[in-house]
Amino acid sequence: MLIAIVEDEKDILNLISLHLKKSGFNVKEFQNGKDFLNYLKNDIPNLIILDLMLPDIDGLEICKYLKKEIKYSNIPTIILTAKGEEVDKILGLELGADDYITKPFSIKEVIARVKAVLRRYEVKVNILEIGNIVKVDLDKYEVYVKGEKINLTTTEFNILKILLSKKGWVFSREKILEELWQGEKAVIDRTVDVHIKNLREKLKEGGKFIVNVRGVGYKIEE
């Protein structure tokens, strides 16, 4: 799980980052909004901790932008506010933030809230990931590579869904054929290879995670 922290106060940034890492999360740190928004063009975190008082861009404007853009709208967001900023808390939640933390805070509370929001998100959105590069929304039948929506055919999507059902598990061509076409005689093994080739090309950098196990079949390997 990758957490992005956007906080201009270095001490607070380091404190949150340190304890998130101790809790097993990967972390990306940003001290201004511009660097964070540039980063989003190439990668999508699993959750964002966003300070509202940034030196360059208002945190509420960033929150509003995230929830407006379809490729970012499903990223859970926790806003950081100074004590007493009741209006900002309300505005943040109205703009789509999932939770807020008031400064000064207990670091244990931060970790607990991060985990709680991620649990709610897992229930709310049926999304699978491959190496923080590919995101697959099983409910919407949508695939994103580094935030960019990729158009797959129904067959390509279903093959990806099969491989993702058990990461690391090798699916034989016969098993994939059986899942997709219920054993139709007219469909040959080579059909799977063609669809896999097209799927890898469309996934671009993410295509490397679909591994061919010679003489057996295919698997997702991160």
Phi and psi restraints in degrees (value plus and minus 20) as a CYANA .aco file:
   2 LEU   PHI    -129.0   -89.0
   2 LEU   PSI     103.0   143.0
   3 ILE   PHI    -130.2   -90.2
   3 ILE   PSI     108.7   148.7
   4 ALA   PHI    -119.9   -79.9
   4 ALA   PSI     108.2   148.2
   5 ILE   PHI    -132.3   -92.3
   5 ILE   PSI     103.6   143.6
   6 VAL   PHI    -134.7   -94.7
   6 VAL   PSI      82.0   122.0
   7 GLU   PHI    -172.6  -132.6
   7 GLU   PSI     104.1   144.1
   8 ASP   PHI    -102.5   -62.5
   8 ASP   PSI     -39.1     0.9
   9 GLU   PHI    -102.4   -62.4
   9 GLU   PSI      91.8   131.8
  10 LYS   PHI     -78.2   -38.2
  10 LYS   PSI     -61.1   -21.1
  11 ASP   PHI     -83.2   -43.2
  11 ASP   PSI     -63.1   -23.1
  12 ILE   PHI     -87.6   -47.6
  12 ILE   PSI     -62.2   -22.2
  13 LEU   PHI     -78.0   -38.0
  13 LEU   PSI     -67.6   -27.6
  14 ASN   PHI     -85.3   -45.3
  14 ASN   PSI     -58.7   -18.7
  15 LEU   PHI     -83.8   -43.8
  15 LEU   PSI     -69.7   -29.7
  16 ILE   PHI     -84.5   -44.5
  16 ILE   PSI     -63.9   -23.9
  17 SER   PHI     -79.7   -39.7
  17 SER   PSI     -66.4   -26.4
  18 LEU   PHI     -78.4   -38.4
  18 LEU   PSI     -66.6   -26.6
  19 HIS   PHI     -96.4   -56.4
  19 HIS   PSI     -49.9    -9.9
  20 LEU   PHI     -85.4   -45.4
  20 LEU   PSI     -61.6   -21.6
  21 LYS   PHI     -83.4   -43.4
  21 LYS   PSI     -60.1   -20.1
  22 LYS   PHI     -83.0   -43.0
  22 LYS   PSI     -46.9    -6.9
  23 SER   PHI    -108.2   -68.2
  23 SER   PSI     -15.5    24.5
  24 GLY   PHI      76.8   116.8
  24 GLY   PSI     -11.9    28.1
  25 PHE   PHI    -112.2   -72.2
  25 PHE   PSI     131.5   171.5
  26 ASN   PHI    -107.9   -67.9
  26 ASN   PSI     126.7   166.7
  27 VAL   PHI    -153.9  -113.9
  27 VAL   PSI     119.7   159.7
  28 LYS   PHI    -139.5   -99.5
  28 LYS   PSI     112.1   152.1
  29 GLU   PHI    -130.3   -90.3
  29 GLU   PSI     119.3   159.3
  30 PHE   PHI    -160.6  -120.6
  30 PHE   PSI     117.5   157.5
  31 GLN   PHI    -125.6   -85.6
  31 GLN   PSI     -17.6    22.4
  32 ASN   PHI    -172.3  -132.3
  32 ASN   PSI     141.9   181.9
  33 GLY   PHI     -90.2   -50.2
  33 GLY   PSI     -55.0   -15.0
  34 LYS   PHI     -82.1   -42.1
  34 LYS   PSI     -67.7   -27.7
  35 ASP   PHI     -81.9   -41.9
  35 ASP   PSI     -59.0   -19.0
  36 PHE   PHI     -84.5   -44.5
  36 PHE   PSI     -66.3   -26.3
  37 LEU   PHI     -85.5   -45.5
  37 LEU   PSI     -55.1   -15.1
  38 ASN   PHI     -85.3   -45.3
  38 ASN   PSI     -59.2   -19.2
  39 TYR   PHI     -81.7   -41.7
  39 TYR   PSI     -58.8   -18.8
  40 LEU   PHI     -81.2   -41.2
  40 LEU   PSI     -41.3    -1.3
  41 LYS   PHI     -87.0   -47.0
  41 LYS   PSI     -42.1    -2.1
  42 ASN   PHI    -136.2   -96.2
  42 ASN   PSI     -35.7     4.3
  43 ASP   PHI    -173.0  -133.0
  43 ASP   PSI     134.7   174.7
  44 ILE   PHI    -144.2  -104.2
  44 ILE   PSI      97.4   137.4
  45 PRO   PHI     -96.6   -56.6
  45 PRO   PSI     145.5   185.5
  46 ASN   PHI    -101.3   -61.3
  46 ASN   PSI     -43.5    -3.5
  47 LEU   PHI    -178.8  -138.8
  47 LEU   PSI     129.9   169.9
  48 ILE   PHI    -141.0  -101.0
  48 ILE   PSI     110.8   150.8
  49 ILE   PHI    -125.2   -85.2
  49 ILE   PSI      95.2   135.2
  50 LEU   PHI    -141.8  -101.8
  50 LEU   PSI      95.8   135.8
  51 ASP   PHI     -94.5   -54.5
  51 ASP   PSI     119.3   159.3
  52 LEU   PHI    -103.3   -63.3
  52 LEU   PSI     -41.9    -1.9
  53 MET   PHI    -123.4   -83.4
  53 MET   PSI      62.8   102.8
  54 LEU   PHI    -123.0   -83.0
  54 LEU   PSI     136.4   176.4
  55 PRO   PHI     -91.9   -51.9
  55 PRO   PSI     -43.0    -3.0
  56 ASP   PHI    -136.4   -96.4
  56 ASP   PSI     -59.0   -19.0
  57 ILE   PHI    -150.7  -110.7
  57 ILE   PSI     115.7   155.7
  58 ASP   PHI     -82.2   -42.2
  58 ASP   PSI     110.2   150.2
  59 GLY   PHI     -79.0   -39.0
  59 GLY   PSI     -53.8   -13.8
  60 LEU   PHI     -85.3   -45.3
  60 LEU   PSI     -55.2   -15.2
  61 GLU   PHI     -87.0   -47.0
  61 GLU   PSI     -58.2   -18.2
  62 ILE   PHI     -84.9   -44.9
  62 ILE   PSI     -64.1   -24.1
  63 CYS   PHI     -80.2   -40.2
  63 CYS   PSI     -63.5   -23.5
  64 LYS   PHI     -82.0   -42.0
  64 LYS   PSI     -63.1   -23.1
  65 TYR   PHI     -83.4   -43.4
  65 TYR   PSI     -64.1   -24.1
  66 LEU   PHI     -80.1   -40.1
  66 LEU   PSI     -63.3   -23.3
  67 LYS   PHI     -97.9   -57.9
  67 LYS   PSI     -36.8     3.2
  68 LYS   PHI    -103.5   -63.5
  68 LYS   PSI     -52.8   -12.8
  69 GLU   PHI    -104.7   -64.7
  69 GLU   PSI     105.2   145.2
  70 ILE   PHI     -78.8   -38.8
  70 ILE   PSI     -56.6   -16.6
  71 LYS   PHI     -96.8   -56.8
  71 LYS   PSI     -31.3     8.7
  72 TYR   PHI    -133.7   -93.7
  72 TYR   PSI     -31.2     8.8
  73 SER   PHI     -84.8   -44.8
  73 SER   PSI     -43.7    -3.7
  74 ASN   PHI    -112.6   -72.6
  74 ASN   PSI     -15.7    24.3
  75 ILE   PHI     -99.0   -59.0
  75 ILE   PSI      99.5   139.5
  76 PRO   PHI     -81.6   -41.6
  76 PRO   PSI     120.1   160.1
  77 THR   PHI    -152.1  -112.1
  77 THR   PSI     110.7   150.7
  78 ILE   PHI    -134.1   -94.1
  78 ILE   PSI     105.1   145.1
  79 ILE   PHI    -116.2   -76.2
  79 ILE   PSI     126.0   166.0
  80 LEU   PHI    -123.8   -83.8
  80 LEU   PSI     109.1   149.1
  81 THR   PHI    -151.5  -111.5
  81 THR   PSI     134.2   174.2
  82 ALA   PHI     -96.1   -56.1
  82 ALA   PSI     131.9   171.9
  83 LYS   PHI     -77.3   -37.3
  83 LYS   PSI     111.7   151.7
  84 GLY   PHI      75.9   115.9
  84 GLY   PSI     -28.0    12.0
  85 GLU   PHI    -103.8   -63.8
  85 GLU   PSI      44.1    84.1
  86 GLU   PHI     -80.3   -40.3
  86 GLU   PSI     -60.4   -20.4
  87 VAL   PHI     -83.3   -43.3
  87 VAL   PSI     -61.8   -21.8
  88 ASP   PHI     -84.6   -44.6
  88 ASP   PSI     -57.3   -17.3
  89 LYS   PHI     -80.6   -40.6
  89 LYS   PSI     -68.6   -28.6
  90 ILE   PHI     -82.9   -42.9
  90 ILE   PSI     -65.9   -25.9
  91 LEU   PHI     -80.9   -40.9
  91 LEU   PSI     -63.0   -23.0
  92 GLY   PHI     -79.9   -39.9
  92 GLY   PSI     -65.4   -25.4
  93 LEU   PHI     -86.4   -46.4
  93 LEU   PSI     -58.4   -18.4
  94 GLU   PHI     -86.0   -46.0
  94 GLU   PSI     -50.4   -10.4
  95 LEU   PHI     -99.6   -59.6
  95 LEU   PSI     -27.4    12.6
  96 GLY   PHI      97.1   137.1
  96 GLY   PSI     -18.1    21.9
  97 ALA   PHI     -82.2   -42.2
  97 ALA   PSI     126.4   166.4
  98 ASP   PHI    -106.8   -66.8
  98 ASP   PSI     -44.2    -4.2
  99 ASP   PHI    -185.4  -145.4
  99 ASP   PSI     150.5   190.5
 100 TYR   PHI    -159.2  -119.2
 100 TYR   PSI     133.6   173.6
 101 ILE   PHI    -147.4  -107.4
 101 ILE   PSI     111.2   151.2
 102 THR   PHI    -116.7   -76.7
 102 THR   PSI     112.0   152.0
 103 LYS   PHI    -102.4   -62.4
 103 LYS   PSI     123.3   163.3
 104 PRO   PHI     -92.9   -52.9
 104 PRO   PSI     134.4   174.4
 105 PHE   PHI    -152.9  -112.9
 105 PHE   PSI     143.5   183.5
 106 SER   PHI    -108.6   -68.6
 106 SER   PSI     111.3   151.3
 107 ILE   PHI     -84.3   -44.3
 107 ILE   PSI     -49.8    -9.8
 108 LYS   PHI     -84.8   -44.8
 108 LYS   PSI     -55.3   -15.3
 109 GLU   PHI     -86.2   -46.2
 109 GLU   PSI     -60.6   -20.6
 110 VAL   PHI     -79.4   -39.4
 110 VAL   PSI     -69.5   -29.5
 111 ILE   PHI     -81.7   -41.7
 111 ILE   PSI     -62.9   -22.9
 112 ALA   PHI     -83.3   -43.3
 112 ALA   PSI     -60.9   -20.9
 113 ARG   PHI     -89.6   -49.6
 113 ARG   PSI     -57.9   -17.9
 114 VAL   PHI     -79.6   -39.6
 114 VAL   PSI     -68.4   -28.4
 115 LYS   PHI     -84.4   -44.4
 115 LYS   PSI     -58.7   -18.7
 116 ALA   PHI     -86.0   -46.0
 116 ALA   PSI     -63.1   -23.1
 117 VAL   PHI     -85.1   -45.1
 117 VAL   PSI     -61.5   -21.5
 118 LEU   PHI     -83.6   -43.6
 118 LEU   PSI     -57.1   -17.1
 119 ARG   PHI     -84.5   -44.5
 119 ARG   PSI     -63.9   -23.9
 120 ARG   PHI     -83.2   -43.2
 120 ARG   PSI     -60.0   -20.0
 121 TYR   PHI     -84.5   -44.5
 121 TYR   PSI     -60.4   -20.4
 122 GLU   PHI     -83.9   -43.9
 122 GLU   PSI     -54.4   -14.4
 123 VAL   PHI     -93.7   -53.7
 123 VAL   PSI     -59.4   -19.4
 124 LYS   PHI     -96.6   -56.6
 124 LYS   PSI     -56.1   -16.1
 125 VAL   PHI    -145.3  -105.3
 125 VAL   PSI     103.5   143.5
 126 ASN   PHI    -109.4   -69.4
 126 ASN   PSI      59.6    99.6
 127 ILE   PHI    -140.0  -100.0
 127 ILE   PSI     113.0   153.0
 128 LEU   PHI    -130.3   -90.3
 128 LEU   PSI     130.6   170.6
 129 GLU   PHI    -145.6  -105.6
 129 GLU   PSI     132.8   172.8
 130 ILE   PHI    -149.1  -109.1
 130 ILE   PSI      88.4   128.4
 131 GLY   PHI      36.2    76.2
 131 GLY   PSI      11.9    51.9
 132 ASN   PHI      37.3    77.3
 132 ASN   PSI      -2.2    37.8
 133 ILE   PHI    -134.4   -94.4
 133 ILE   PSI     -65.6   -25.6
 134 VAL   PHI    -128.4   -88.4
 134 VAL   PSI     112.9   152.9
 135 LYS   PHI    -141.4  -101.4
 135 LYS   PSI     112.8   152.8
 136 VAL   PHI    -140.6  -100.6
 136 VAL   PSI      95.5   135.5
 137 ASP   PHI    -113.3   -73.3
 137 ASP   PSI      83.9   123.9
 138 LEU   PHI     -89.4   -49.4
 138 LEU   PSI     -47.6    -7.6
 139 ASP   PHI     -96.0   -56.0
 139 ASP   PSI     -59.8   -19.8
 140 LYS   PHI    -115.4   -75.4
 140 LYS   PSI     -24.1    15.9
 141 TYR   PHI      36.4    76.4
 141 TYR   PSI      26.1    66.1
 142 GLU   PHI    -142.7  -102.7
 142 GLU   PSI     125.4   165.4
 143 VAL   PHI    -148.2  -108.2
 143 VAL   PSI     114.7   154.7
 144 TYR   PHI    -144.1  -104.1
 144 TYR   PSI     117.2   157.2
 145 VAL   PHI    -136.6   -96.6
 145 VAL   PSI      92.4   132.4
 146 LYS   PHI      31.6    71.6
 146 LYS   PSI      22.4    62.4
 147 GLY   PHI      66.4   106.4
 147 GLY   PSI     -31.0     9.0
 148 GLU   PHI    -114.4   -74.4
 148 GLU   PSI     107.4   147.4
 149 LYS   PHI     -90.8   -50.8
 149 LYS   PSI     112.2   152.2
 150 ILE   PHI    -131.7   -91.7
 150 ILE   PSI     113.1   153.1
 151 ASN   PHI    -110.6   -70.6
 151 ASN   PSI      94.5   134.5
 152 LEU   PHI    -131.3   -91.3
 152 LEU   PSI     132.3   172.3
 153 THR   PHI     -92.8   -52.8
 153 THR   PSI     144.7   184.7
 154 THR   PHI     -79.1   -39.1
 154 THR   PSI     -60.9   -20.9
 155 THR   PHI     -85.2   -45.2
 155 THR   PSI     -64.3   -24.3
 156 GLU   PHI     -80.8   -40.8
 156 GLU   PSI     -63.5   -23.5
 157 PHE   PHI     -82.6   -42.6
 157 PHE   PSI     -63.9   -23.9
 158 ASN   PHI     -87.2   -47.2
 158 ASN   PSI     -53.6   -13.6
 159 ILE   PHI     -85.3   -45.3
 159 ILE   PSI     -64.5   -24.5
 160 LEU   PHI     -81.0   -41.0
 160 LEU   PSI     -60.7   -20.7
 161 LYS   PHI     -83.2   -43.2
 161 LYS   PSI     -61.0   -21.0
 162 ILE   PHI     -82.4   -42.4
 162 ILE   PSI     -68.2   -28.2
 163 LEU   PHI     -82.9   -42.9
 163 LEU   PSI     -55.0   -15.0
 164 LEU   PHI     -97.3   -57.3
 164 LEU   PSI     -37.5     2.5
 165 SER   PHI     -82.4   -42.4
 165 SER   PSI     -47.4    -7.4
 166 LYS   PHI    -164.7  -124.7
 166 LYS   PSI      69.1   109.1
 167 LYS   PHI     -79.4   -39.4
 167 LYS   PSI     115.2   155.2
 168 GLY   PHI      67.2   107.2
 168 GLY   PSI     -34.3     5.7
 169 TRP   PHI    -103.6   -63.6
 169 TRP   PSI     113.1   153.1
 170 VAL   PHI    -106.5   -66.5
 170 VAL   PSI     101.0   141.0
 171 PHE   PHI    -119.7   -79.7
 171 PHE   PSI     103.3   143.3
 172 SER   PHI     -90.3   -50.3
 172 SER   PSI     139.2   179.2
 173 ARG   PHI     -78.8   -38.8
 173 ARG   PSI     -59.2   -19.2
 174 GLU   PHI     -82.4   -42.4
 174 GLU   PSI     -60.2   -20.2
 175 LYS   PHI     -86.2   -46.2
 175 LYS   PSI     -62.1   -22.1
 176 ILE   PHI     -83.6   -43.6
 176 ILE   PSI     -63.3   -23.3
 177 LEU   PHI     -79.8   -39.8
 177 LEU   PSI     -63.0   -23.0
 178 GLU   PHI     -83.3   -43.3
 178 GLU   PSI     -61.9   -21.9
 179 GLU   PHI     -85.6   -45.6
 179 GLU   PSI     -59.4   -19.4
 180 LEU   PHI    -105.6   -65.6
 180 LEU   PSI     -63.1   -23.1
 181 TRP   PHI    -140.4  -100.4
 181 TRP   PSI      -6.6    33.4
 182 GLN   PHI      27.8    67.8
 182 GLN   PSI      22.6    62.6
 183 GLY   PHI      53.1    93.1
 183 GLY   PSI       3.2    43.2
 184 GLU   PHI     -78.9   -38.9
 184 GLU   PSI     110.0   150.0
 185 LYS   PHI     -84.1   -44.1
 185 LYS   PSI     -51.2   -11.2
 186 ALA   PHI     -92.9   -52.9
 186 ALA   PSI     -36.2     3.8
 187 VAL   PHI    -111.6   -71.6
 187 VAL   PSI     107.4   147.4
 188 ILE   PHI    -127.9   -87.9
 188 ILE   PSI     143.4   183.4
 189 ASP   PHI     -74.6   -34.6
 189 ASP   PSI     -58.6   -18.6
 190 ARG   PHI     -78.8   -38.8
 190 ARG   PSI     -46.4    -6.4
 191 THR   PHI     -79.3   -39.3
 191 THR   PSI     -60.6   -20.6
 192 VAL   PHI     -83.3   -43.3
 192 VAL   PSI     -63.7   -23.7
 193 ASP   PHI     -79.7   -39.7
 193 ASP   PSI     -60.5   -20.5
 194 VAL   PHI     -85.1   -45.1
 194 VAL   PSI     -65.6   -25.6
 195 HIS   PHI     -85.2   -45.2
 195 HIS   PSI     -59.6   -19.6
 196 ILE   PHI     -82.7   -42.7
 196 ILE   PSI     -62.7   -22.7
 197 LYS   PHI     -79.2   -39.2
 197 LYS   PSI     -66.6   -26.6
 198 ASN   PHI     -85.4   -45.4
 198 ASN   PSI     -58.8   -18.8
 199 LEU   PHI     -84.2   -44.2
 199 LEU   PSI     -65.1   -25.1
 200 ARG   PHI     -78.9   -38.9
 200 ARG   PSI     -64.0   -24.0
 201 GLU   PHI     -82.5   -42.5
 201 GLU   PSI     -61.5   -21.5
 202 LYS   PHI     -90.4   -50.4
 202 LYS   PSI     -52.0   -12.0
 203 LEU   PHI     -97.5   -57.5
 203 LEU   PSI     -26.3    13.7
 204 LYS   PHI      32.8    72.8
 204 LYS   PSI    -141.3  -101.3
 205 GLU   PHI     -79.0   -39.0
 205 GLU   PSI     -51.4   -11.4
 206 GLY   PHI     -92.1   -52.1
 206 GLY   PSI     -34.7     5.3
 207 GLY   PHI     -83.4   -43.4
 207 GLY   PSI     -42.2    -2.2
 208 LYS   PHI     -86.4   -46.4
 208 LYS   PSI     -38.2     1.8
 209 PHE   PHI     -99.5   -59.5
 209 PHE   PSI     -32.9     7.1
 210 ILE   PHI    -111.2   -71.2
 210 ILE   PSI      88.9   128.9
 211 VAL   PHI    -126.3   -86.3
 211 VAL   PSI     113.9   153.9
 212 ASN   PHI    -109.5   -69.5
 212 ASN   PSI     100.9   140.9
 213 VAL   PHI    -117.1   -77.1
 213 VAL   PSI      84.7   124.7
 214 ARG   PHI     -71.9   -31.9
 214 ARG   PSI     108.8   148.8
 215 GLY   PHI      57.9    97.9
 215 GLY   PSI     -21.1    18.9
 216 VAL   PHI    -141.1  -101.1
 216 VAL   PSI     -84.0   -44.0
 217 GLY   PHI     149.1   189.1
 217 GLY   PSI    -158.8  -118.8
 218 TYR   PHI    -153.4  -113.4
 218 TYR   PSI     135.3   175.3
 219 LYS   PHI    -170.6  -130.6
 219 LYS   PSI     143.4   183.4
 220 ILE   PHI    -114.0   -74.0
 220 ILE   PSI     101.6   141.6
 221 GLU   PHI    -150.7  -110.7
 221 GLU   PSI      98.8   138.8
